[in-house]
Amino acid sequence: MFAACSTHIFSPLQSLFCRTQKEHPPKTEAKYVSDEFLPEESDAPFSIAIIGAGIGGLTLAIGCLKQDVSFVLYEAAARYSIIGAGVGIGPNAVRAMYMIDPKLRDMYYETSSGNLTPGKEHVMMEAMYAEEGFGEKRGCPPAPFGAECYQRTSAHRRDLLNHLTSMIPRHQVRFSKRVVDVQQLPNSVIIHFEDGETVEHTAVIGADGVKGPIRRFVLGKDFPNEVAPTYTGRYVYRFTIPIQEAQKILGNLADDAKCFMGDGVNLMAYPISRGTEYNIVAVVCKEEPWTHDKWTKKVSKEEMVADFKGKVDERLIKMLDWAEPVQWSLHHHINTPIYYNRRLCLLGDSAHGTTPHQAAGAGQGIEDALIMSHVLGKVKTPQQLTVAFEIFDSIRRPRAQRVVQTSYECGQIYSLAHPEFEDDLARIAINLNRRFLWIWEHDLELDLKKADVMFEMLTASV
């Protein structure tokens, strides 16, 4: 049913780094000790400021704990945020979790959900026409897409963040710390916060989201036009519904992940919270500027329904009864020329904020955390930090930026607007069964081996 997971063929240069892929046994587990047993001072050769306590920043913090890298995590909010609902995690990101810390993967599996129908474990979603009758009038049944190497998993953001935060000592996290300025000195970085406090670290990693301030300090001087995220011409309504209520409306269609495709709209829906809730992301494509001063816009229930009326089956309109009529504009960083500037580096959405269509954004942040923590674990002197950031940029930027580009294209496909496929579901399904393989099958062990070789070469005289 699915495209086979490909066997990678590497160039002679790549073969220097690659051996037969296998799952290595866990490293010695990190000791997550309580605050009262932690030393007040550290004699570490350098300290990292991680800005932002989202999925990328938290995962990086866990990786730094595992690699014995000194850090403090600064979060602008007064507490950990649980805003959001479903988070899709592909097999590449699950492997990255395991490579960072086996506990991380195990905790994710404790809270994740898949398709409820036996035999659909490897189905990412089932593509369907959103129109009245869901394609029955055309004689088009649901078209599943996925791969044998893919296992459907997703989690509620709340549950995932609860697990991540439980692995980080409280004394290494500071809340209500909104960055207003950053100064790079010859051997350190000074961070100025909105509350008037200043702190000094050897380097700063901005995991502060698609709108985060650190991006301005990395790109502002040389690439001022690339600092601000770009509106994609799409906004979404996000909501969850109890799975029993979804099943009353959709029947057994609500048991598994679906991608309802319509003219300029699409709805991605799937079970979360161990199969007790149904998460819906309802996308509207309008190629016009976003003029509201905020990224979210509250509208009337009638305006929300009008976005879908006549384009989708009435059962999907009924699902909107559970939605709060708030439009969430989708922005991305379609072009980021470089991820670092001396002792500053970007990670996660601040580097490569993307659209949700490939369910790959969170996974790219987790991959970032794997590579970054691994390279930081090799650093022995502050002078090597810029080298570490250069290696991170070299390995991560081409792949992550490709995810941003292909996710935008995937959104065109889902809304039946891609010029190559239009509304041909058969051809769309063929594409969808192939387009994710390069994301899911990526060899992260090879990335780490490349990082090791590059670090040895670039630090020979540092």
C-alpha positions in Angstrom: 0.0 0.0 0.0 2.8 2.4 0.8 6.1 3.3 -0.8 8.9 1.1 0.6 11.3 2.8 2.9 14.3 3.4 0.7 17.8 2.0 1.1 20.2 5.0 1.3 23.0 5.2 -1.1 25.8 7.4 0.0 28.6 9.1 -1.8 32.2 8.1 -1.2 32.6 11.2 1.1 29.5 10.2 3.1 30.7 6.6 3.4 33.5 7.9 5.5 30.9 8.7 8.2 28.4 6.0 7.7 28.2 2.4 8.8 25.3 0.0 8.7 22.5 1.7 10.7 21.6 0.0 13.9 20.1 1.1 17.2 22.8 1.6 19.8 22.3 0.6 23.4 21.5 3.5 25.7 24.2 5.7 27.1 24.6 6.0 30.9 21.4 7.8 32.0 21.7 11.4 33.1 21.0 12.0 36.8 18.1 14.5 37.2 18.6 15.5 40.8 16.5 17.7 42.9 17.4 21.3 43.6 18.7 20.9 47.1 21.5 18.5 46.0 22.8 20.8 43.2 25.9 22.9 43.7 25.3 26.7 43.7 28.3 27.4 41.5 29.7 25.7 38.5 33.3 25.4 37.4 32.2 24.6 33.8 34.4 26.2 31.1 31.4 28.0 29.5 27.7 28.7 30.1 24.8 28.7 27.6 21.7 30.8 27.8 18.8 29.1 26.2 16.0 31.6 25.3 12.6 30.0 25.1 10.9 27.1 26.9 9.0 25.6 24.0 9.6 22.1 22.6 12.9 23.0 21.0 14.3 24.8 24.0 13.2 22.2 26.5 14.6 19.3 24.5 17.9 21.2 24.1 18.0 21.6 27.8 17.5 17.9 28.3 20.3 17.2 25.8 22.6 19.7 27.6 21.9 17.8 30.9 22.8 14.6 29.2 26.0 16.1 27.8 27.0 17.9 31.0 26.7 21.3 29.4 26.1 24.2 31.8 23.0 26.3 30.9 20.2 28.4 32.2 16.8 28.4 30.4 15.0 31.8 30.2 11.3 32.0 29.4 9.4 35.2 28.7 6.1 33.8 30.2 5.4 33.6 33.9 5.1 29.8 33.7 5.4 27.0 31.2 2.9 27.5 28.3 0.5 24.8 27.3 -1.1 26.8 24.4 -1.8 24.6 21.5 -3.2 21.1 21.1 -2.0 18.3 18.9 1.7 17.8 18.1 2.7 15.3 15.4 6.0 13.6 15.9 7.5 11.6 13.0 9.8 8.6 13.3 12.9 10.8 12.7 12.0 12.9 15.7 11.2 9.8 17.8 14.7 8.5 17.0 16.2 11.9 17.9 14.4 11.7 21.3 16.0 8.3 21.9 19.4 9.5 20.9 19.2 12.5 23.2 18.0 10.5 26.2 16.0 7.2 26.0 13.8 8.5 28.9 12.6 11.2 26.5 11.3 8.7 24.0 9.8 6.5 26.6 7.9 9.4 28.2 6.6 10.5 24.8 5.3 7.0 24.1 3.5 7.1 27.5 1.3 10.0 26.3 1.2 9.7 22.5 -1.8 8.4 20.5 -2.1 6.8 17.1 -4.9 5.7 14.8 -7.6 3.7 16.7 -8.3 1.2 13.9 -6.0 -1.9 14.0 -3.9 -2.3 10.9 -3.6 1.5 10.4 -0.5 2.0 12.5 1.6 3.1 9.5 -1.0 5.5 8.0 -0.1 9.1 8.5 -3.5 10.3 7.3 -6.2 9.3 4.9 -6.7 11.9 2.1 -10.4 12.6 1.4 -12.3 15.2 -0.5 -13.9 17.6 2.0 -16.9 18.2 -0.3 -20.4 17.0 0.4 -20.3 13.2 0.6 -16.5 13.1 1.1 -15.9 12.0 -2.5 -18.5 9.3 -2.6 -20.3 11.0 -5.6 -17.0 10.8 -7.5 -16.5 7.2 -6.5 -13.3 8.2 -4.6 -12.8 6.4 -1.3 -10.3 7.6 1.3 -6.7 7.4 0.1 -4.3 6.4 2.9 -0.7 7.7 2.8 2.2 6.8 5.0 5.1 4.3 4.9 6.2 1.1 6.6 8.9 3.1 8.4 6.3 5.5 9.8 4.3 4.9 12.9 1.4 7.2 13.6 2.0 9.1 16.8 0.8 12.4 18.1 0.4 14.0 21.5 -1.4 16.8 23.2 1.1 19.7 23.6 0.2 20.0 27.3 1.1 16.4 28.0 4.4 16.6 26.0 5.5 19.7 27.8 4.6 18.3 31.1 7.0 15.4 30.4 9.7 17.6 29.1 9.6 20.0 32.0 9.7 17.1 34.5 13.2 16.3 33.3 14.7 19.8 33.9 15.8 20.9 37.4 13.8 23.9 38.5 16.9 26.0 39.5 18.0 26.0 35.8 14.8 27.7 34.6 13.9 31.4 35.0 10.5 32.7 34.1 9.2 36.2 33.2 12.5 37.0 31.4 11.6 38.8 28.2 14.7 39.7 26.1 14.9 43.3 24.9 18.6 43.6 23.9 21.7 41.5 23.4 25.3 42.7 23.3 28.1 40.5 22.0 31.4 41.2 23.7 34.7 39.6 22.7 34.3 36.7 25.1 30.7 36.8 26.3 27.2 37.9 25.6 25.2 40.3 27.8 21.4 39.8 27.8 19.1 42.6 28.9 15.6 41.7 30.1 12.5 43.8 30.1 12.5 43.8 34.0 15.8 45.6 34.0 18.0 42.7 34.9 21.1 41.8 32.9 22.9 38.5 32.8 26.1 37.4 31.1 26.7 34.0 29.4 29.4 32.7 27.1 26.8 32.1 24.3 23.1 32.4 23.6 20.8 30.0 21.8 17.5 31.5 20.7 14.8 28.9 20.8 12.2 31.6 21.3 9.8 30.9 18.5 8.9 32.2 15.1 8.5 35.8 16.4 11.4 35.6 18.9 13.8 38.5 19.4 17.1 36.6 19.1 16.6 36.3 15.3 17.0 40.0 15.0 20.4 40.0 16.7 21.6 37.1 14.5 20.4 38.4 11.1 19.6 42.1 11.5 22.9 43.6 10.5 23.6 41.5 7.4 20.1 40.2 6.4 17.6 42.7 7.7 14.9 41.7 5.2 15.0 38.1 6.5 14.4 38.9 10.2 10.6 39.1 10.2 8.5 36.0 9.4 6.4 36.0 6.2 2.7 35.5 6.2 1.8 32.4 4.1 -1.6 33.5 2.9 -3.2 31.0 5.3 -4.9 31.0 8.7 -6.3 28.2 10.8 -9.0 27.5 13.4 -7.7 25.1 16.0 -9.9 23.1 18.3 -10.4 19.8 20.0 -13.6 17.8 20.5 -14.2 14.8 22.7 -13.7 11.7 20.6 -17.2 10.4 21.4 -18.7 13.6 20.1 -16.5 13.4 16.9 -17.7 9.8 16.4 -21.3 10.9 16.7 -20.8 13.3 13.8 -18.3 11.5 11.6 -18.9 7.9 12.6 -15.8 5.7 12.3 -14.1 8.3 10.2 -13.1 9.9 13.5 -11.2 6.8 14.6 -8.2 7.7 12.6 -6.2 10.7 11.2 -7.9 12.4 8.2 -6.9 15.1 5.7 -10.1 16.6 4.3 -9.2 18.5 1.1 -11.3 21.2 -0.4 -11.2 24.2 -2.7 -9.0 26.6 -0.8 -9.5 24.9 2.5 -8.5 21.7 4.3 -9.0 20.1 7.7 -6.4 17.9 9.3 -8.0 15.8 12.1 -6.6 13.1 14.3 -7.0 11.4 17.8 -4.8 12.7 20.7 -4.7 12.4 24.5 -4.6 8.6 24.3 -7.6 8.5 22.0 -9.9 10.5 24.2 -9.9 13.7 22.1 -10.0 14.6 18.4 -7.8 17.4 17.3 -8.7 19.6 14.3 -6.7 22.1 12.4 -9.0 23.8 9.9 -7.0 25.7 7.3 -8.2 28.6 5.1 -6.1 29.8 2.1 -6.6 33.4 1.1 -3.8 35.0 -0.9 -4.1 38.4 0.6 -2.1 40.3 3.2 -2.7 39.7 6.9 -3.7 43.2 8.1 -4.7 42.6 11.7 -2.2 44.0 14.2 -2.0 40.7 16.0 -1.4 37.2 14.7 -4.7 36.0 16.0 -8.1 37.6 15.2 -11.4 36.9 16.9 -14.3 36.7 14.4 -17.9 35.9 14.6 -19.2 32.3 14.4 -20.9 33.3 11.2 -17.6 34.5 9.6 -15.9 31.2 10.6 -18.7 29.1 9.1 -18.7 31.2 5.9 -15.0 30.3 5.4 -16.1 26.6 4.8 -19.8 26.8 3.8 -20.3 25.3 0.4 -16.8 23.9 0.3 -17.0 21.1 2.8 -19.5 18.4 3.9 -22.1 19.6 6.4 -20.7 17.1 9.0 -17.5 19.2 9.0 -19.6 22.3 9.5 -21.2 20.6 12.5 -17.7 20.0 13.9 -17.2 23.8 14.0 -19.7 24.0 16.8 -16.8 23.1 19.1 -14.4 25.7 17.7 -13.7 29.1 19.2 -14.0 31.5 16.2 -10.4 32.7 16.3 -8.2 32.9 13.2 -4.5 32.0 13.8 -2.4 33.4 11.0 0.3 31.1 9.7 3.8 32.6 9.2 7.0 31.0 8.3 10.7 31.7 7.8 11.0 30.6 4.2 14.6 31.8 3.9 17.2 32.0 6.7 20.6 32.6 5.2 22.5 31.6 8.3 21.6 30.3 11.8 24.4 31.9 13.8 26.4 35.1 14.4 29.5 34.5 16.5 28.2 33.5 20.0 24.5 33.7 19.0 22.6 30.8 17.4 19.0 30.1 16.4 17.2 26.8 17.0 13.7 25.5 16.3 11.0 27.8 15.0 13.2 30.9 15.5 15.4 29.5 12.7 12.9 27.6 10.5 9.4 28.4 11.6 7.1 26.4 9.3 3.5 25.6 8.5 1.8 22.5 10.0 1.0 20.6 6.8 3.8 18.0 7.0 3.6 17.6 10.8 7.4 18.2 10.8 8.0 21.5 12.6 8.3 20.1 16.2 10.4 17.2 14.9 12.9 19.6 13.3 13.3 21.4 16.6 14.0 18.0 18.3 16.6 17.2 15.6 18.1 20.6 16.2 18.4 19.8 19.9 20.1 16.5 19.2 22.8 18.0 17.0 23.3 21.1 19.1 23.6 19.3 22.4 25.9 16.7 20.8 28.3 19.3 19.4 28.2 21.4 22.6 29.2 18.3 24.5 32.4 18.2 22.6 33.3 21.9 23.3 36.2 22.3 25.8 36.9 26.0 25.5 34.8 29.1 24.9 36.6 29.7 21.7 35.2 26.5 20.2 31.6 27.7 20.6 31.5 29.5 17.3 32.9 26.4 15.6 30.1 24.4 17.2 27.5 26.8 15.9 29.1 26.7 12.4 28.8 22.9 12.4 25.2 23.1 13.6 24.4 25.5 10.8 26.1 23.4 8.2 24.3 20.2 9.1 20.9 21.5 10.1 20.1 24.5 7.9 19.8 22.8 4.5 17.5 20.1 5.8 15.3 22.4 8.0 14.8 25.0 5.3 13.8 22.3 2.9 11.1 21.3 5.3 9.8 24.8 5.4 9.6 25.0 1.6 8.1 21.6 1.1 5.5 22.1 3.9 4.3 25.2 2.1 3.9 23.2 -1.1 2.1 20.4 0.8 -0.4 23.0 2.0 -1.1 23.8 -1.7 -1.7 20.2 -2.4 -4.1 19.8 0.6 -6.1 22.8 -0.6 -6.3 21.5 -4.1 -4.3 24.5 -5.3 -1.1 22.9 -6.5 -0.8 23.4 -10.3 0.7 19.9 -10.8 -2.1 18.0 -9.1 -5.1 20.3 -8.7 -8.0 18.1 -7.5 -6.8 14.7 -8.8 -6.9 12.7 -5.6 -5.3 9.6 -7.2 -2.2 11.6 -8.2 -2.2 13.5 -4.9 -2.1 10.2 -3.0 0.9 9.0 -5.1 2.8 12.1 -4.2 1.8 12.0 -0.5 3.0 8.4 -0.2 6.5 9.5 -1.4 7.0 13.1 -0.3 7.7 12.5 3.4 10.2 9.7 3.1 13.2 12.0 3.0 12.0 13.5 6.3 11.2 10.2 8.1 14.2 8.1 6.9 16.9 10.7 7.6 20.1 9.2 9.0 20.7 11.1 12.3 23.6 8.9 13.2 25.4 10.0 10.1 24.7 13.6 11.1 26.4 13.0 14.4 29.4 11.4 12.7 29.7 14.3 10.3 29.6 16.7 13.3 32.4 14.7 15.0 34.7 14.8 11.9 34.0 18.5 11.3 34.6 19.4 14.9 38.0 17.6 14.9 39.0 19.3 11.7 37.9 22.8 12.7 39.2 22.8 16.2 42.6 21.4 15.4 44.1 24.8 16.1 41.4 26.4 18.3 
